[in-house]
Structure formats: C-alpha cells, structure tokens
C-alpha cells in the first residue's frame, strides 16, 4: 500500500478527494499501526505503520483509501499502570476522533468496558472508604 507523510493537523481521518489523511495524538506511544479491515466478518487486517510524528501527533496520508473504510489502531508503548500507561499493541483501538462507528456493540461488552473504566479510575484516584456507604472503595 502506498503512503505519504500526511499532515499533523485535523486529528482523525480527513478525506482530501485523492485519499485520506490520518492523524492521532499520543504523548507516550512508541509507534502507531493503522489496521484496515477487509470488511464483513473477516478477521484479516492490513497493517500500515505510521512513520511520521510531529509534536506528539502521528500522521500518514493514504492515497488509495476512500471514506467508509473500516479501521482501528494498534499502539505500542510503555506498560506502566502505576504511571497511567496501559499500552497493549494486541488491542485494536477505535479512533478517538472518529466521525462514525460501524457495527453493533453487544451490551455485555459495553457493560464490561464500563466496569474496566471504573476500575482504572479507582487505581488512578484512590479514596478513603466512606463509612456511610457500604462497599465504597
């Protein structure tokens, strides 16, 4: 797949009539891989590694991509939960600047995700137990 440098401004995916510019901010990532899905139920993905970074914004231009392409990111970096860094390149991440999300998300997954987010917040902001509320962490 052909790629170009792209621009660091306009975070997310930006259509430019001849291709798509992608820009993603990460202060502590050591790299970013764009994973393009072939669509349907296929688990096969095409990975393209970002090679350019400007002011902690990773960017790339893909002249062969059109709007509607399904994609995600794999982002390696430090795994230091005590410092708030939970990078895992095995996880496929959604674009935080996305303009649309395709496909359903089962309620069980959404529920599990909500509990994991709460657990992370508790790890980052420990509080003293409140004696008036049973079970408070």
N, C-alpha and C positions, 0 to 999 in steps of 0.2 A: 504494500500500500504506500502510495506517495504521501509525503508530508512536507510541510514548510514550517518556518519558525512561528508564525502567528503573532498575535498581539496580547499583551497582558491586561489591557483594559476591556471593559464589558465582560464581567465574570459570567461563567456559564457557557452555553452554546449559542453562537451568533451566526445566523445564516448570512452569507455575503454574495449571493447569486451564483457563485462559482464553487462554493464549498462552505465548510463550517469551521469557524474559529472556536476553540475551546480554551477556557482559562479557569484555573482552580487555585484558590489561596490555601496554603498550608505553611505555617511557620516552622514546623519541625519535621516535615516529611523528607525522606532521603531520596525519593523518586515518586513518579506517578505513572501508572499504566492505564490507558483508556481501553476498555474491553467492549468491543462491538458484538452484539448478539445477531445471529443469523435469522432470528425470528422464530415464531411458533414455540414448540416445546423443546427445541434443540438446546442442548447444554453446551454446544460448541461455541467458542468465542474467539474473536480475532483480537489480539493484543497489539497495541501500538504504544511505545514508551515515549513520554514527554522528554525532550532533551533540552528545552529552554526554560529558564527561570529568571524572572525579573522582579525584584523586591518581594520575594517570597510568593510570587504568583507563577505557577507552572502554566505554560501555554503552548499550543500547537495549532496548526491550520491543516485541515484535511480536504483537499480539493475534490475528492471522489465521494464524499458523504453528502447526503441530502437530508432535509428536515424529515422527521419521523423515524429516524434510525434509533433503535433501542441500544442503550449503552449503560455502562457503570464504570467505576474506578476501582483499582487496587492500589493501595498506598502503603508502601513500606516506610518504616521509621522506628523510633525507639519504643520499646515496650517497658515503660516505667510507670505503672499505675499510681505509685506514690506521688509522682510529679504530674499526673493527669494525662500521661501519654499512653494510649492503648492502640497503637498501630498494629494491624494484622493484615498482611498482604493476601491472606487466604480469603478474607471477607470482600465480597463485592459490594461497593458502596454506591448509593444513589447520589446524583449531582445535587448539592445543596442549593444550587441556583436554577434548578430545572423549571421549565415553564409548563410541563405536563408530565403526568405519570401514567404509564400504560399497564394494564393488567390488575387483577384483584389482589388484595392482601387479606388473607384469612384472618378472622377476628382473633383466633388463638395466637397467631404470630404478633399481631398488634398488641395484644394483652401482655405477652411475654416481653416484647420490646419495651413497653411502658414500665414494667417491673424492673427490667435491667437498667433503664434510665434512672429510676428512683434509687436503685442500689448504688449506682455511680455517684449520684448526688450525695448520698449518705456517706460514701467513702471520702468525698472531697470536702464535705462540710459536717464534721462530726458535732453532735449536740449532746448536751446533758439530758438524761431522761426526765420527763415531766411526770411527777408523781400523781397528778390529777387525771392523766390519760393512760389507761392500761396499755401496755405493749408498745409505747413510743420508744423509738431508738435514739 
